[in-house]
Amino acid sequence: MPERRNNFLNSLLSSQNSLIAVAVVITVLMMFIPLPKGLIDLAMVINIAFSLTILLTVIYTKRAADFTSFPQLILLVTLFGLAINVSSTRLILTGANAHGRMMDSQSEMVKSFANIATGNSELVGFIIFIIIIVVQVLVVTKGATRVSEVTARFTLDAMNNKMFDVQNEMNAGIISEEEASRKKALIRQEIDFYSAMDGASKFVSGNVKAGIFITALNLIGGFVTGMVIGGMPFQDALGSYAHLTIGDGLISQLPALMLSFATGILVTGGSSDELISEQLKKNFTVSGTVYMIVGAALVVMGLAFHNASAVVLIPIGALFIFAGWRIHGNMEKEEEKKKRAAAMGGSAAGAAGGKKAAGGDVSPVVDLPELSLDLGYTLVPLVDREKGAELLERVTRIRREEALDLGLVVPPIRIRDSMSIDPEEYTFKIRGIEVGRAKLKLGYYMCLNTGNVPKDRELAGEKTHDPAFGMEAVWIPEEKRVEAEKAGYAVIDPPTIIATHLTEIIKRHAADILTRQTVSSIINKIKESHPVIVDEVLSGEHKFSYGEIEAVLKNLLEEQVSIRNMVTILETMANFAPITKDPYFLTEKVRQALGAQICLQYTDENKTLHVLRLSQGLSQKILEHRVEQPGQKPYVAFDPVDGRSYINAMSASIAAVRDRNFLPVVLCVDDVRQLVKSSTDREIPGLVVLSISEVMSAGGEIKVETLGDIDVQ
């Protein structure tokens, strides 16, 4: 049964597409093939009905851009109306061959419209017809065409600003990425619609002009044809063809007038999400006093004129006064409701939190963005889409990449200009605290010598340092970019400099970015697919708080260990919960469970881990100087002489490994891994320290090559 229903729907959709194609072909053929009057009458009725349907659909459309098919409809209906006009004109001109039965061979719709307009006088009919044409050409069609042109131009000019505002809202966290994509799609839809309407309105004006031209030819051609071919007397030919021409002109211009009217309503409607009836109701009920004044004026006019007009003026004036009185009463009721609601809200607020502070419009909590990028005013063009800037897209891409790399969903980054920093500077802040700052030179490129540039090809320029990694670099103007690339420099443009710097800052400060609210969101997401482990961690006998889970995750992120594998992290914490809830002990156990993931970060292309082993004597010495206090990370308390010897030994061994172009990785026993890491953070930042258990849990796929031992003499 469902298959039959799907087949029926598919065939229905297919038949609808075929119907449109057939209608287009028939419309074109109508201009060349003579049609009987019955078919012409049917086509005229369809044209009027369809035009009226379009007009009413426009009235019930909230946003103009929602009627996406309107420009195409204008073209189709215009061509259909012209085809009918050509067919009816052919029928009128060939009616001269009827030899006295000319009126019997004509379209009934044409004759009906002619009788309504002319009555007993063709002159009156022509005057009415000309008035309608003038109104349509000079008022409706010309106005709609002009509004379409202006709207299309201003909509296109405002596109970049609208897109920029949406991107800023997303970066500021006001809207989600899905909402931003939806808003951008609506902006593009609006631009496409008004651009199409700018051209489609020309079809409407062209249709009116063509109708006038056809009407004139109809009258002249019919008059000549009737006298020459039909042998009709001058007065009979003039009367008959004038009568039919008026009817044919009116029936062709009526759908065109409705189409012009619909176009005018649509393009002047703006981008409001309210129906025109709702807008009119809101606009015309702002004050009842207006209606009272109008009603009083009408009553005074009725009393002053001393004729039969008073019968109309006084009742209508009284009706306006009554309407104004009702509107005024409704407004007073609404105002009273608002006051009562405000009073109730104020009482509730007072009961909950006491009196408001002075200046009650100030929130007790000042909004502080999680992450913010402040730009000096010289760097603002880097986020200007109109000038081809891509920094906003790069920032969004960074957030996605870090979510995949670290498993941490980075909060939206609010980008704003700042007058408190140098024009060429930018700063990156986490909850208002600056964590990165650098200077850029627009129109220049930063060139890094990665060791591939010969001495004789080095370029002169303003010396600087790469803000992300601290490498020495030089600024060169844009015209020397090709020369620098040929010389072997790594050439980096300003947007890439900021993007790379932000990426490194986020990695280094991932633990600072993580919050308990973020942990809650992560846990809720994991619960959708692994409810058992989440219940065990949060509701079991040895349940963890969000703060305890956060502490473990922060410890992992401090050493740039991805927390994407949350299931393994939570399972490990649940396994050791009966033993202890110490976050540093749990962190080590979680690291061991993630051994393969951690070790693969530091292996070469052959999955070989090149390590420096910590000697047994040094490991024992570190354990002897271990200091542990409740609630604090364990640390090593060497005396100054031993501490300096320890750091010198570590630094010398690491320098030797770097000289051999290996990434320095220190391998030690489980008990001292955390102590080695914490004791070297200040002097040797970024040092990778692994435990033997982590390497063993990685399995046999990872090979270990020992480059040397670290010991203190």
C-alpha positions as CSV (number, residue, x, y, z in Angstrom):
1,M,0.0,0.0,0.0
2,P,2.7,2.6,0.8
3,E,4.5,1.7,-2.5
4,R,1.3,2.4,-4.4
5,R,0.9,5.7,-2.6
6,N,4.5,6.7,-3.4
7,N,4.0,5.7,-7.0
8,F,0.8,7.8,-7.2
9,L,2.6,10.8,-5.6
10,N,5.5,10.5,-8.0
11,S,3.2,10.2,-11.0
12,L,1.2,13.2,-9.8
13,L,4.4,15.3,-9.5
14,S,5.5,14.1,-12.9
15,S,2.1,15.0,-14.4
16,Q,2.3,18.5,-12.9
17,N,5.7,19.1,-14.5
18,S,4.4,17.7,-17.8
19,L,1.2,19.9,-17.5
20,I,3.3,23.1,-17.2
21,A,5.5,22.1,-20.2
22,V,2.3,21.4,-22.3
23,A,0.8,24.7,-21.2
24,V,3.9,26.6,-22.3
25,V,3.9,24.9,-25.7
26,I,0.2,25.6,-26.2
27,T,0.7,29.3,-25.2
28,V,3.3,29.7,-27.9
29,L,1.2,27.9,-30.5
30,M,-1.8,30.0,-29.8
31,M,0.0,33.0,-31.4
32,F,0.1,31.2,-34.7
33,I,-2.8,28.8,-34.9
34,P,-6.4,30.1,-35.2
35,L,-8.7,29.1,-32.4
36,P,-12.5,28.8,-32.3
37,K,-14.3,31.3,-30.2
38,G,-15.2,28.7,-27.6
39,L,-11.6,28.0,-26.8
40,I,-10.8,31.7,-26.8
41,D,-13.6,32.3,-24.3
42,L,-12.3,29.5,-22.1
43,A,-8.7,30.8,-22.2
44,M,-10.0,34.3,-21.3
45,V,-11.8,33.0,-18.2
46,I,-8.7,31.0,-17.2
47,N,-6.6,34.1,-17.6
48,I,-8.8,36.2,-15.4
49,A,-9.2,33.5,-12.7
50,F,-5.4,32.9,-12.6
51,S,-4.6,36.6,-12.4
52,L,-7.1,37.0,-9.6
53,T,-5.6,34.0,-7.8
54,I,-2.1,35.5,-8.0
55,L,-3.4,38.8,-6.7
56,L,-5.1,37.2,-3.6
57,T,-2.1,35.0,-3.0
58,V,0.1,38.1,-2.8
59,I,-2.2,39.6,-0.3
60,Y,-1.9,36.5,1.9
61,T,1.9,36.3,1.5
62,K,3.9,37.5,4.6
63,R,7.4,38.1,3.1
64,A,7.7,39.1,-0.5
65,A,10.7,36.8,-1.0
66,D,8.6,33.8,0.1
67,F,6.7,34.0,-3.2
68,T,9.7,32.7,-5.0
69,S,7.9,31.6,-8.2
70,F,6.3,35.1,-8.8
71,P,8.9,36.3,-11.4
72,Q,8.4,33.2,-13.5
73,L,4.6,33.4,-13.1
74,I,4.7,37.0,-14.4
75,L,6.4,35.8,-17.6
76,L,4.1,32.8,-18.1
77,V,0.9,34.8,-17.4
78,T,2.1,37.7,-19.6
79,L,2.8,35.4,-22.5
80,F,-0.5,33.6,-22.0
81,G,-2.4,36.9,-22.0
82,L,-0.6,38.1,-25.2
83,A,-1.4,34.8,-26.9
84,I,-5.1,35.3,-26.1
85,N,-5.0,38.8,-27.3
86,V,-3.4,37.7,-30.6
87,S,-6.1,35.0,-31.0
88,S,-9.0,37.3,-30.3
89,T,-7.6,39.9,-32.6
90,R,-7.3,37.3,-35.4
91,L,-11.0,36.3,-34.7
92,I,-12.2,39.9,-34.9
93,L,-10.3,40.7,-38.2
94,T,-11.5,37.5,-39.9
95,G,-15.0,38.2,-38.8
96,A,-15.4,40.4,-42.0
97,N,-15.8,37.2,-44.0
98,A,-18.9,36.3,-42.1
99,H,-21.1,38.4,-44.5
100,G,-23.5,39.9,-42.1
101,R,-23.0,37.3,-39.3
102,M,-19.9,39.0,-38.0
103,M,-21.1,39.5,-34.4
104,D,-22.3,35.9,-34.2
105,S,-18.7,34.6,-34.9
106,Q,-17.1,36.8,-32.2
107,S,-16.1,35.8,-28.6
108,E,-18.9,36.0,-26.1
109,M,-16.5,37.4,-23.5
110,V,-15.4,40.2,-25.8
111,K,-19.0,41.1,-26.5
112,S,-20.0,41.0,-22.9
113,F,-17.1,43.3,-21.8
114,A,-17.9,45.6,-24.8
115,N,-21.6,45.9,-23.8
116,I,-20.7,46.7,-20.1
117,A,-18.2,49.4,-21.1
118,T,-19.9,51.1,-24.0
119,G,-23.7,50.7,-23.3
120,N,-25.2,52.5,-26.3
121,S,-22.2,54.8,-26.9
122,E,-18.8,53.6,-28.3
123,L,-17.4,57.1,-27.5
124,V,-18.1,56.6,-23.8
125,G,-16.5,53.1,-24.0
126,F,-13.3,54.5,-25.5
127,I,-13.1,57.2,-22.9
128,I,-13.4,54.6,-20.1
129,F,-10.9,52.4,-21.8
130,I,-8.3,55.2,-22.2
131,I,-8.8,56.2,-18.5
132,I,-8.1,52.6,-17.4
133,I,-5.0,52.4,-19.6
134,V,-3.7,55.7,-18.3
135,V,-4.2,54.6,-14.7
136,Q,-2.4,51.3,-15.4
137,V,0.5,52.7,-17.3
138,L,1.3,55.9,-15.3
139,V,0.3,54.9,-11.8
140,V,0.4,51.1,-11.1
141,T,2.8,49.7,-13.7
142,K,5.3,52.6,-13.7
143,G,5.3,52.8,-9.9
144,A,5.8,49.0,-9.4
145,T,8.7,49.0,-12.0
146,R,10.4,51.9,-10.2
147,V,10.0,50.3,-6.8
148,S,11.4,47.0,-8.1
149,E,14.5,48.7,-9.5
150,V,15.2,50.6,-6.3
151,T,14.5,47.7,-4.0
152,A,16.8,45.4,-6.1
153,R,19.6,47.9,-5.9
154,F,19.4,48.6,-2.2
155,T,18.9,44.9,-1.3
156,L,22.1,44.1,-3.2
157,D,24.0,46.9,-1.6
158,A,22.9,45.8,1.9
159,M,23.8,42.1,1.3
160,N,27.4,42.3,2.7
161,N,26.3,44.2,5.8
162,K,23.5,41.7,6.5
163,M,25.8,38.7,6.0
164,F,28.4,40.4,8.3
165,D,25.8,41.0,11.0
166,V,24.7,37.4,10.9
167,Q,28.3,36.1,11.2
168,N,28.9,38.5,14.1
169,E,25.8,37.2,15.9
170,M,27.0,33.6,15.4
171,N,30.5,34.5,16.6
172,A,29.0,36.2,19.6
173,G,27.0,33.2,20.5
174,I,23.6,35.0,20.0
175,I,22.6,32.4,17.4
176,S,23.7,28.9,16.5
177,E,25.4,27.9,13.3
178,E,22.2,26.3,12.0
179,E,20.3,29.6,12.7
180,A,23.1,31.5,11.0
181,S,22.9,29.3,7.9
182,R,19.1,29.7,7.8
183,K,19.4,33.5,8.0
184,K,22.0,33.6,5.3
185,A,19.8,31.4,3.1
186,L,16.9,33.9,3.6
187,I,19.2,36.8,2.7
188,R,20.3,35.1,-0.5
189,Q,16.7,34.2,-1.3
190,E,15.7,37.8,-0.8
191,I,18.5,39.0,-3.1
192,D,17.7,36.5,-5.8
193,F,14.0,37.4,-5.6
194,Y,14.4,41.2,-5.9
195,S,17.0,40.8,-8.6
196,A,14.6,38.6,-10.6
197,M,11.7,41.1,-9.9
198,D,13.8,43.9,-11.3
199,G,13.7,42.2,-14.7
200,A,10.3,40.6,-14.3
201,S,8.6,44.0,-13.8
202,K,9.7,44.9,-17.3
203,F,7.4,42.1,-18.6
204,V,4.5,43.8,-16.9
205,S,5.1,47.2,-18.4
206,G,5.9,45.7,-21.8
207,N,2.6,43.7,-21.6
208,V,0.6,47.0,-21.1
209,K,2.4,48.7,-24.0
210,A,1.9,45.7,-26.3
211,G,-1.8,45.6,-25.3
212,I,-2.3,49.3,-26.3
213,F,-0.5,48.7,-29.6
214,I,-2.6,45.6,-30.4
215,T,-5.8,47.5,-29.6
216,A,-4.9,50.4,-31.9
217,L,-4.0,47.9,-34.7
218,N,-7.2,46.0,-34.0
219,L,-9.4,49.1,-34.5
220,I,-7.6,50.4,-37.7
221,G,-7.2,46.9,-39.2
222,G,-10.7,45.9,-38.4
223,F,-12.1,49.1,-39.9
224,V,-10.1,48.6,-43.1
225,T,-10.8,44.9,-43.3
226,G,-14.5,45.4,-42.8
227,M,-14.9,47.9,-45.6
228,V,-12.5,46.3,-48.1
229,I,-13.1,42.6,-47.5
230,G,-16.5,42.6,-45.9
231,G,-18.0,45.4,-48.0
232,M,-19.5,47.0,-44.9
233,P,-20.6,50.6,-44.9
234,F,-18.3,53.1,-43.2
235,Q,-20.6,53.7,-40.2
236,D,-21.4,50.0,-39.7
237,A,-17.7,49.1,-39.9
238,L,-16.7,51.8,-37.5
239,G,-19.4,51.0,-35.0
240,S,-18.9,47.2,-35.1
241,Y,-15.1,47.2,-34.9
242,A,-15.0,50.0,-32.3
243,H,-17.4,48.0,-30.2
244,L,-15.3,44.8,-30.4
245,T,-12.0,46.6,-30.0
246,I,-13.1,48.1,-26.7
247,G,-14.3,44.7,-25.4
248,D,-11.1,43.0,-26.5
249,G,-8.9,45.7,-25.0
250,L,-10.7,45.7,-21.7
251,I,-10.6,41.9,-21.3
252,S,-6.9,41.8,-22.1
253,Q,-6.1,44.7,-19.8
254,L,-8.0,43.4,-16.8
255,P,-5.6,40.5,-16.1
256,A,-2.7,42.8,-16.8
257,L,-4.0,45.3,-14.3
258,M,-4.4,42.7,-11.6
259,L,-0.9,41.4,-12.4
260,S,0.5,45.0,-12.1
261,F,-1.4,45.5,-8.9
262,A,0.0,42.3,-7.5
263,T,3.5,43.3,-8.5
264,G,3.1,46.6,-6.8
265,I,1.8,45.1,-3.6
266,L,4.5,42.5,-3.4
267,V,7.5,44.8,-4.1
268,T,6.3,47.5,-1.7
269,G,5.6,44.9,1.1
270,G,9.2,44.8,2.4
271,S,10.5,41.9,4.5
272,S,7.9,42.0,7.3
273,D,6.8,38.7,8.6
274,E,3.2,39.9,9.0
275,L,0.3,39.8,6.5
276,I,-0.8,43.1,5.0
277,S,-4.0,42.9,6.9
278,E,-2.1,42.5,10.2
279,Q,0.2,45.5,9.3
280,L,-2.8,47.7,8.4
281,K,-4.6,46.7,11.7
282,K,-1.5,47.6,13.7
283,N,-0.9,50.9,11.8
284,F,-4.4,52.1,11.9
285,T,-5.1,51.4,15.5
286,V,-2.3,53.5,17.0
287,S,-4.8,56.2,18.2
288,G,-8.6,56.5,18.5
289,T,-8.3,60.3,18.5
290,V,-7.6,60.3,14.8
291,Y,-10.9,58.7,14.0
292,M,-12.8,61.0,16.4
293,I,-11.4,64.0,14.7
294,V,-12.2,62.7,11.2
295,G,-15.7,61.8,12.3
296,A,-16.3,65.2,13.8
297,A,-15.1,66.9,10.6
298,L,-17.5,64.8,8.5
299,V,-20.4,65.7,10.8
300,V,-19.6,69.4,10.6
301,M,-19.5,69.1,6.8
302,G,-22.9,67.4,6.7
303,L,-24.4,70.1,8.9
304,A,-22.8,72.9,6.8
305,F,-23.8,71.7,3.3
306,H,-27.6,72.0,3.7
307,N,-28.3,69.4,1.1
308,A,-28.9,65.6,0.6
309,S,-25.1,64.9,1.3
310,A,-25.8,65.3,5.0
311,V,-27.6,61.9,4.8
312,V,-24.3,60.3,4.0
313,L,-21.8,62.5,5.8
314,I,-23.4,62.6,9.3
315,P,-23.9,58.8,9.7
316,I,-20.4,58.0,8.4
317,G,-19.0,60.7,10.7
318,A,-20.9,59.2,13.6
319,L,-19.5,55.7,12.7
320,F,-15.9,57.1,12.7
321,I,-16.5,58.7,16.1
322,F,-17.8,55.4,17.5
323,A,-14.8,53.5,16.0
324,G,-12.3,56.0,17.6
325,W,-14.1,55.7,20.9
326,R,-13.8,51.8,20.8
327,I,-10.1,52.0,19.8
328,H,-9.4,54.4,22.6
329,G,-11.2,52.1,25.1
330,N,-9.3,49.1,24.0
331,M,-6.0,50.9,24.3
332,E,-6.8,51.9,27.9
333,K,-7.7,48.3,28.7
334,E,-4.4,47.1,27.3
335,E,-2.4,49.7,29.2
336,E,-4.2,48.7,32.4
337,K,-3.2,45.0,31.7
338,K,0.4,45.9,31.2
339,K,0.4,47.9,34.5
340,R,-1.1,45.0,36.4
341,A,1.4,42.6,34.8
342,A,4.3,44.9,35.7
343,A,3.1,45.2,39.2
344,M,2.8,41.5,39.6
345,G,6.2,41.0,38.1
346,G,7.7,43.6,40.4
347,S,6.2,41.9,43.5
348,A,7.5,38.5,42.5
349,A,11.0,40.0,41.9
350,G,10.9,41.8,45.2
351,A,9.9,38.7,47.1
352,A,12.7,36.7,45.4
353,G,15.5,39.1,45.5
354,G,14.6,42.3,47.3
355,K,14.5,45.7,45.9
356,K,16.1,46.5,42.6
357,A,19.4,48.4,42.6
358,A,19.4,52.0,41.6
359,G,19.1,52.3,37.9
360,G,16.9,49.2,37.5
361,D,17.6,48.9,33.8
362,V,21.2,47.7,34.5
363,S,21.5,43.9,34.7
364,P,23.2,42.6,37.9
365,V,25.4,40.4,35.7
366,V,27.5,42.1,33.0
367,D,27.8,40.1,29.8
368,L,31.3,38.7,29.4
369,P,32.1,36.8,26.2
370,E,33.8,33.5,26.6
371,L,36.2,34.2,23.8
372,S,36.8,37.5,22.1
373,L,39.1,38.8,19.3
374,D,39.7,42.5,19.5
375,L,41.0,44.2,16.3
376,G,42.7,47.6,15.9
377,Y,40.8,49.8,13.5
378,T,43.4,49.3,10.8
379,L,42.7,45.6,10.8
380,V,38.9,45.9,10.5
381,P,39.1,45.2,6.7
382,L,40.2,41.7,7.5
383,V,36.6,40.9,8.5
384,D,35.0,42.9,5.7
385,R,33.3,40.5,3.3
386,E,32.8,43.2,0.7
387,K,36.6,43.3,0.2
388,G,36.9,39.5,0.0
389,A,38.0,39.0,3.6
390,E,37.8,35.4,4.9
391,L,38.8,35.8,8.5
392,L,35.2,35.1,9.8
393,E,35.1,31.8,7.8
394,R,38.5,30.8,9.1
395,V,37.5,31.4,12.7
396,T,34.4,29.2,12.2
397,R,36.7,26.6,10.6
398,I,39.1,26.8,13.6
399,R,36.2,26.0,16.0
400,R,35.2,22.9,13.9
401,E,38.8,21.7,13.7
402,E,39.4,22.0,17.4
403,A,36.2,20.2,18.1
404,L,37.6,17.3,16.1
405,D,41.2,17.6,17.4
406,L,40.6,18.1,21.1
407,G,37.0,17.0,21.5
408,L,36.3,20.4,22.9
409,V,33.5,22.5,21.4
410,V,35.1,26.0,21.4
411,P,32.5,28.7,22.3
412,P,31.7,31.3,19.6
413,I,34.4,33.9,19.2
414,R,33.1,37.5,19.4
415,I,35.0,39.7,16.9
416,R,35.0,43.4,17.5
417,D,37.0,46.5,16.8
418,S,38.7,48.2,19.7
419,M,40.0,51.8,20.2
420,S,42.0,50.8,23.3
421,I,44.7,49.0,21.4
422,D,47.1,50.1,18.7
423,P,45.6,50.4,15.2
424,E,47.7,47.4,13.9
425,E,47.3,45.2,16.9
426,Y,44.9,42.4,17.8
427,T,44.3,40.7,21.1
428,F,42.6,37.5,22.1
429,K,40.9,37.2,25.4
430,I,39.3,34.4,27.4
431,R,36.5,35.7,29.6
432,G,38.0,39.2,29.4
433,I,41.6,38.2,30.3
434,E,44.1,38.7,27.5
435,V,46.0,35.6,26.5
436,G,47.5,36.7,23.2
437,R,48.5,39.9,21.4
438,A,50.4,40.6,18.2
439,K,50.9,43.3,15.5
440,L,50.2,43.0,11.8
441,K,51.0,45.1,8.8
442,L,48.2,45.2,6.2
443,G,49.6,45.1,2.6
444,Y,52.6,43.1,3.9
445,Y,53.5,39.4,4.2
446,M,55.3,37.7,7.0
447,C,58.2,35.6,5.7
448,L,59.7,32.7,7.7
449,N,63.0,31.2,7.0
450,T,62.6,27.5,7.7
451,G,66.2,26.8,6.8
452,N,65.7,26.5,3.1
453,V,66.8,30.0,2.1
454,P,70.4,30.4,1.0
455,K,72.4,33.2,2.6
456,D,72.8,35.1,-0.7
457,R,69.0,35.1,-1.3
458,E,67.8,36.4,2.1
459,L,65.5,39.4,1.8
460,A,65.8,42.6,3.8
461,G,62.7,43.7,5.7
462,E,61.3,44.8,9.0
463,K,62.2,42.1,11.6
464,T,59.5,40.5,13.6
465,H,58.5,37.2,15.3
466,D,55.8,34.8,14.3
467,P,53.2,35.2,17.1
468,A,52.1,31.6,17.1
469,F,55.5,29.9,17.5
470,G,58.0,32.8,18.2
471,M,60.1,32.1,15.1
472,E,62.1,35.0,13.6
473,A,60.6,36.5,10.5
474,V,60.5,39.6,8.3
475,W,57.8,41.8,6.8
476,I,57.9,42.2,3.1
477,P,55.6,44.3,0.8
478,E,53.1,42.6,-1.4
479,E,55.1,43.1,-4.6
480,K,58.0,41.0,-3.3
481,R,55.8,38.0,-2.4
482,V,56.7,36.0,-5.6
483,E,60.4,36.7,-5.0
484,A,60.2,35.5,-1.4
485,E,58.5,32.3,-2.4
486,K,61.1,31.5,-5.0
487,A,63.8,32.1,-2.5
488,G,62.3,29.4,-0.2
489,Y,60.6,31.5,2.4
490,A,57.3,30.4,4.0
491,V,55.1,33.4,3.0
492,I,52.1,34.0,5.3
493,D,49.3,36.6,4.8
494,P,47.7,38.5,7.8
495,P,44.5,36.4,8.0
496,T,46.5,33.2,8.2
497,I,48.7,34.7,10.9
498,I,45.7,35.4,13.1
499,A,44.1,32.1,12.3
500,T,47.3,30.2,13.2
501,H,47.8,32.2,16.3
502,L,44.2,31.6,17.5
503,T,44.6,27.9,16.9
504,E,47.7,27.7,19.0
505,I,46.2,29.8,21.8
506,I,43.1,27.6,21.9
507,K,45.3,24.5,22.1
508,R,47.4,25.9,24.9
509,H,44.5,27.3,26.8
510,A,41.9,24.6,26.1
511,A,41.8,23.8,29.9
512,D,40.9,27.4,30.6
513,I,38.1,27.4,28.0
514,L,36.5,24.3,29.4
515,T,33.7,25.1,31.9
516,R,31.2,23.0,33.9
517,Q,28.4,24.1,31.6
518,T,30.4,22.6,28.7
519,V,31.0,19.4,30.7
520,S,27.2,19.2,31.3
521,S,26.6,19.6,27.6
522,I,29.1,16.9,26.8
523,I,27.7,14.5,29.3
524,N,24.1,15.0,28.1
525,K,25.2,14.3,24.5
526,I,27.0,11.1,25.6
527,K,23.9,10.0,27.5
528,E,21.9,9.8,24.3
529,S,24.1,6.8,23.1
530,H,25.6,5.5,26.4
531,P,23.1,6.1,29.1
532,V,24.4,3.2,31.4
533,I,27.9,4.6,31.8
534,V,26.6,8.2,32.4
535,D,24.1,6.9,35.1
536,E,27.0,5.0,36.8
537,V,29.2,8.1,36.8
538,L,26.6,10.6,37.9
539,S,24.1,8.5,39.9
540,G,26.0,5.4,41.1
541,E,27.2,4.5,44.5
542,H,30.5,6.4,43.9
543,K,29.0,9.2,41.8
544,F,31.1,12.1,40.5
545,S,30.1,15.8,40.5
546,Y,30.5,17.9,37.3
547,G,33.4,19.7,39.0
548,E,35.3,16.4,39.6
549,I,34.8,15.4,36.0
550,E,35.8,18.8,34.9
551,A,39.1,18.6,36.9
552,V,40.1,15.4,35.1
553,L,39.2,16.8,31.7
554,K,41.2,20.0,32.4
555,N,44.3,17.9,33.4
556,L,44.0,16.1,30.0
557,L,43.6,19.3,28.0
558,E,46.5,21.0,29.7
559,E,48.8,18.4,28.0
560,Q,46.7,18.6,24.8
561,V,45.2,15.2,25.2
562,S,41.9,15.0,23.2
563,I,38.8,14.4,25.3
564,R,36.8,13.3,22.3
565,N,36.8,9.6,23.5
566,M,34.5,10.5,26.5
567,V,33.1,7.0,26.8
568,T,36.6,5.6,27.7
569,I,37.3,8.5,30.0
570,L,34.0,8.0,31.9
571,E,34.4,4.2,32.1
572,T,37.9,4.6,33.5
573,M,36.7,7.1,36.1
574,A,33.9,4.7,37.1
575,N,36.3,1.8,37.4
576,F,38.5,3.6,39.9
577,A,35.8,5.6,41.7
578,P,35.7,3.0,44.6
579,I,39.4,3.6,45.2
580,T,39.7,7.4,45.0
581,K,38.3,10.5,43.5
582,D,41.7,12.3,43.4
583,P,41.6,14.0,40.0
584,Y,45.4,13.6,39.4
585,F,45.4,9.9,40.1
586,L,42.3,9.5,37.9
587,T,44.0,11.6,35.2
588,E,46.9,9.2,35.1
589,K,44.6,6.2,34.8
590,V,42.6,7.8,32.0
591,R,45.9,8.6,30.2
592,Q,46.8,4.9,30.4
593,A,43.5,3.9,29.0
594,L,44.0,6.4,26.1
595,G,47.6,5.2,25.6
596,A,47.3,4.4,21.9
597,Q,45.6,7.7,21.2
598,I,48.3,9.7,23.1
599,C,51.3,7.9,21.7
600,L,50.2,8.1,18.1
601,Q,50.4,11.9,18.4
602,Y,54.2,11.7,18.7
603,T,55.2,8.8,16.5
604,D,56.8,9.2,13.1
605,E,55.5,7.9,9.8
606,N,56.7,4.4,10.7
607,K,54.8,4.5,14.1
608,T,58.1,4.7,15.9
609,L,58.3,6.7,19.2
610,H,61.8,8.3,19.8
611,V,62.2,8.7,23.5
612,L,64.6,9.9,26.2
613,R,64.5,7.5,29.2
614,L,64.6,8.9,32.7
615,S,67.2,7.1,34.7
616,Q,66.1,5.0,37.7
617,G,68.3,7.1,40.0
618,L,66.7,10.4,38.9
619,S,63.3,8.9,39.1
620,Q,63.9,7.8,42.7
621,K,65.3,11.2,43.6
622,I,62.2,12.9,42.2
623,L,59.9,10.6,44.3
624,E,61.9,11.4,47.4
625,H,61.3,15.1,46.9
626,R,57.6,14.8,46.1
627,V,55.2,17.1,48.0
628,E,51.5,16.3,48.1
629,Q,48.9,18.5,49.7
630,P,45.1,17.9,49.7
631,G,43.3,19.4,46.8
632,Q,46.5,20.5,45.0
633,K,48.6,19.0,42.2
634,P,51.6,17.1,43.5
635,Y,55.0,18.8,42.8
636,V,58.7,18.3,43.3
637,A,60.5,20.4,45.9
638,F,64.2,20.3,45.0
639,D,66.7,22.6,46.7
640,P,68.0,25.3,44.4
641,V,71.3,23.5,43.6
642,D,69.6,20.1,42.8
643,G,66.8,21.9,41.0
644,R,69.2,23.7,38.7
645,S,71.2,20.5,38.0
646,Y,67.9,18.7,37.2
647,I,66.7,21.3,34.7
648,N,70.2,21.6,33.1
649,A,70.3,17.8,32.6
650,M,66.9,17.8,31.1
651,S,67.6,20.8,28.8
652,A,70.9,19.4,27.5
653,S,69.4,16.0,26.7
654,I,66.4,17.6,24.9
655,A,68.6,20.0,22.9
656,A,70.7,17.0,21.7
657,V,67.5,15.3,20.5
658,R,66.3,18.4,18.7
659,D,69.6,18.7,17.0
660,R,69.0,15.3,15.5
661,N,65.6,16.6,14.2
662,F,63.5,14.4,16.6
663,L,60.6,15.5,18.7
664,P,61.8,15.3,22.3
665,V,59.7,12.8,24.3
666,V,60.6,11.8,27.9
667,L,59.7,8.3,29.0
668,C,59.5,7.5,32.7
669,V,57.8,5.3,35.2
670,D,54.2,5.9,36.1
671,D,54.7,7.3,39.5
672,V,56.9,10.2,38.4
673,R,55.3,11.1,35.0
674,Q,53.1,13.8,36.4
675,L,55.9,15.2,38.6
676,V,58.3,15.4,35.7
677,K,55.7,17.3,33.6
678,S,54.8,19.8,36.3
679,S,58.5,20.4,37.3
680,T,59.5,21.3,33.7
681,D,56.5,23.4,32.6
682,R,58.1,26.7,33.4
683,E,61.6,26.0,32.1
684,I,60.8,23.7,29.2
685,P,57.2,24.5,28.1
686,G,55.5,22.0,25.8
687,L,57.7,19.1,26.8
688,V,56.0,15.7,26.1
689,V,56.2,13.3,29.0
690,L,54.9,9.7,28.7
691,S,54.7,6.9,31.2
692,I,55.7,3.3,30.5
693,S,52.1,2.1,31.1
694,E,50.8,4.5,28.4
695,V,53.3,3.1,25.9
696,M,52.5,-0.5,26.9
697,S,48.8,0.1,26.5
698,A,49.3,1.4,23.0
699,G,50.1,-2.2,21.9
700,G,52.7,-3.7,19.7
701,E,51.9,-1.5,16.7
702,I,54.0,1.3,18.2
703,K,57.8,0.8,18.3
704,V,60.0,2.5,20.8
705,E,63.5,3.8,20.0
706,T,65.6,5.1,22.9
707,L,67.8,8.0,22.0
708,G,69.5,8.3,25.4
709,D,69.1,8.5,29.1
710,I,68.6,11.5,31.4
711,D,70.5,11.5,34.6
712,V,72.0,13.9,37.1
713,Q,75.7,13.4,38.0
